[in-house]
Amino acid sequence: MSETRPIGIVGGGAWGTALAQVLALGGSDVLLWSRNAEVVEAINTRRENPAYLPDVILSDGLRATVDPAQMTQAGMLLVVTPAQHMRTVLGQFAPEGQPLLLCSKGIEAVTHKLMHQVAAEAMPGSPIAVLSGPTFAHEVAAGLPTAVTLAAQEEALARLLADVIARPTLRPYASDDMVGAEIGGAVKNVLAIACGVVDGADLGQNARAALIARGFAEMTRFGLALGARAETLAGLSGLGDLVLTCSSTSSRNFALGKGLGTGASAADLLGDRRTVAEGAFTAPVLLEAAQKLGIDMPVTAAVCALLSGEQGVRDVIGALLARPLRAE
């Protein structure tokens, strides 16, 4: 990977722009692709992305384009698109064999495939790695300390990419457990919605702490069934990300859940958002996959019932509390 080639960012949302900013401030030339011409114009002419990352003055080392062909200049691509659009977006790029660092969190609908499996089919000639962990975009862009998991099947690739993106305020830990890193990032989005519901319904801190613990048990059961390692799920990309997104309205998924907890409908809440609450799309896919594996995920099922409108908040909470007593 040539040091003279720019780092490519695929996606001009908050997280993509934040990654572009921290890498550019660290001295890299960064080329960001977005399908949104207004985002590209704002970055190139005004050094800002007010639609997705307001109040941040962007580095001069960052430039943007709407032309996917220009991304062949990049030495590697950080792919930061909504999970359900990953396959379609990657299909617009001519495979150049660049390493792909996948920064999206979710499970593809219908196929139930993880993002690294989707990317392997969409760009089969590219080495693939995954970036995941507790990362609020505005904090990364502001240069606040952040640690993440960077996983690839070949740990040598993970270490190579970690060296490329490491910055004084962005510390990647290399791993060879891509499944574990992806499962943590996908499942925590669903659990964050549940914790937001607890907050919106004023059920208290005890309930939220219990939900985080029981949700982590669900994450672990599902991850282990797919071959993830327990230590990965208990690390930055699993438990670390879970704690962050289950504790703050800065999380889009937590904010969605909080709205549900106050009685708002999922349709109204999701229709009013510019940014994606990925957990809303992951929840039904996750539940289907778990049911096929025979894995019990009651918190995930409760979130699905709320999102679909099948049950209200009080009914869902009552059903969870009425479950038969069992050993922990």
Protein Blocks (a to p, Z undefined) as FASTA:
>chain_A
ZZkbccddedjbfklmmmmmmmmmnopacddddfblklmmmmmmnopafklmghiacdfk
bccdfbfklmmmpmbdcddddfklmmmmmmmpccehiacddfbdcddehjlpafklmmmm
mmmmbccdddeddddfklmmnopacddddddfblmlmmmmmmmmpcfklccdddfblklm
mmmmmmmmmmmmmmmmmmmnonojklmmmmmmmmmmmmmmmmmmnopafklmmmmklmmm
mmmmmmcfkbmklmmmmmmmnopafklmmmmpfbdcfklmmmmmmmmmmmmnopacfklm
mmmmmmnomacfklmmmmmmmpccddZZ
